[in-house]
Amino acid sequence: MGIRTDLQTTAYEQSLIKIVRKLPPERVLEVIDFARFLEFRTTSVHGEPVLDEDEDDEEIALENARWDALLATDESQRMLEKMADEAWAEIQAGHARPMAFTEDGEIVPG
């Protein structure tokens, strides 16, 4: 993807925020989980996330297949449903707060 400018980054962030604001809470949780997954797959260089450039298309396809197989099991589906139910209960009980962002697009810590 190359190096992004600050203007591009801000446009991406604003686009993502617009999408997330339109989603029901359970879908927002999915977006957050996926973002955390992507964050985990990065390495930090001077505080900036960088994708693992050594990973080729075959490795990515194999990893995706492993995730697909894991998530296709009945046990994983039950676990995901339980997690979603717990998150929804927290939202319904008023234990969740809307996401807040700083002017530079960072999430305000809770």
Secondary structure, DSSP 8 states (H G I E B T S, - for coil): -----HHHHHHHHHHHHHHHHHS-HHHHHHHHHHHHHHHHTEEEETTEEEE-TT--HHHHHHHHHHHHHHHTSHHHHHHHHHHHHHHHHHHHTT------B-TTS-B---
